[in-house]
Amino acid sequence: MSTGLCNDELVLKVGTNKIELLEFHIDKESDDGTVSQGVYGINVSKVTEVIRMTDITEVPHVPAFLMGIIHLRGKTIPIINLAKWLGITEPKRPMEKNKIIVAEFNNTPLGFVVHQTTKIRRIEWEKISTPPDIMNEKYDGNITGTTMIENDRLLLILDLEKILAELTSNKENSEGALQAAKKKDGARRRILVADDSLVARKQVANILKKANYEVDLVVDGKQAWNRLNELYDATEGKKSSFREVVYLVLSDVEMPEMDGYTLTEKIKDDERFKEIPVILHSSLSGEANTEKGKQVGCDHYVVKFDPEVLFQAINEY
């Protein structure tokens, strides 16, 4: 059933500011009957395997894009029709020709039905751009990054964490989250948050504001680095410690322009900023990713999105 994809062999060394993407395709049929091919990518580190289409058990009272569930290697896995989630009209094709990309986000497995998987691409983060506003509007904020590939084609990186957020309860408003926020008074101290996912930024901002922190939001590591420099230049010599300006940095790992590992390394290597605690807050779980964070000097590595665990990490600083 599996294609034999093994991401253990494809893990990049930390600090390269590169990502390995599994390229996949989804075909779209236009109103006039013409068919075009959309090219997408998902981080290999999140992919556990790619399997052939299999029987899916339907479940009631779920969003239209949720086809049902499968049982695979002792786990129950929700199966997502990515074309439906994106609002794409698919051309008629035998369902058995499709593939399922099985991935893990925030310790939760999900399966994504696609038309074809093709290759692994190794791409520098600086060659991946944040999508323009007009594209965000067209795709309802479902795109986190774009990059040009051969034949002038555009590869899109989807905000697949958004799907998980749509399927799960609103954790930032859970009783546990609210109690965790009440226990902490941020005293209006600034936390710089870097995350390319709109959903993740909103979740984190909401819970931090409830704990009385000032939240400074940026969409990638490069913007975070530039923001730190802007704040330093604006306050140089006026504060005894730069932590009075930026109390803590909370960063995603996967981001266009500059990833969280590279951002952390730059912060910890800079005399101006190295005292600032850096918490990496990522949907990438597992010891290997935590170890990568330690290698670049992050102070804490937290898997999204558990507000109570996040506050436990913040409270240490």
Secondary structure as GFF3:
##gff-version 3
##sequence-region A 1 317
A	DSSP	three_ten_helix	7	9	.	.	.	ID=ss1
A	DSSP	beta_strand	18	29	.	.	.	ID=ss2
A	DSSP	beta_strand	35	43	.	.	.	ID=ss3
A	DSSP	three_ten_helix	44	46	.	.	.	ID=ss4
A	DSSP	beta_strand	47	52	.	.	.	ID=ss5
A	DSSP	beta_strand	66	72	.	.	.	ID=ss6
A	DSSP	beta_strand	75	81	.	.	.	ID=ss7
A	DSSP	alpha_helix	82	85	.	.	.	ID=ss8
A	DSSP	three_ten_helix	95	97	.	.	.	ID=ss9
A	DSSP	beta_strand	99	105	.	.	.	ID=ss10
A	DSSP	beta_strand	108	114	.	.	.	ID=ss11
A	DSSP	beta_strand	116	124	.	.	.	ID=ss12
A	DSSP	three_ten_helix	125	127	.	.	.	ID=ss13
A	DSSP	alpha_helix	133	138	.	.	.	ID=ss14
A	DSSP	beta_strand	143	149	.	.	.	ID=ss15
A	DSSP	three_ten_helix	150	152	.	.	.	ID=ss16
A	DSSP	beta_strand	153	158	.	.	.	ID=ss17
A	DSSP	alpha_helix	160	167	.	.	.	ID=ss18
A	DSSP	three_ten_helix	171	173	.	.	.	ID=ss19
A	DSSP	alpha_helix	175	182	.	.	.	ID=ss20
A	DSSP	beta_strand	190	194	.	.	.	ID=ss21
A	DSSP	alpha_helix	198	210	.	.	.	ID=ss22
A	DSSP	beta_strand	214	218	.	.	.	ID=ss23
A	DSSP	alpha_helix	221	235	.	.	.	ID=ss24
A	DSSP	three_ten_helix	242	244	.	.	.	ID=ss25
A	DSSP	beta_strand	248	251	.	.	.	ID=ss26
A	DSSP	alpha_helix	260	268	.	.	.	ID=ss27
A	DSSP	beta_strand	278	282	.	.	.	ID=ss28
A	DSSP	alpha_helix	287	296	.	.	.	ID=ss29
A	DSSP	beta_strand	300	303	.	.	.	ID=ss30
A	DSSP	alpha_helix	307	314	.	.	.	ID=ss31
###
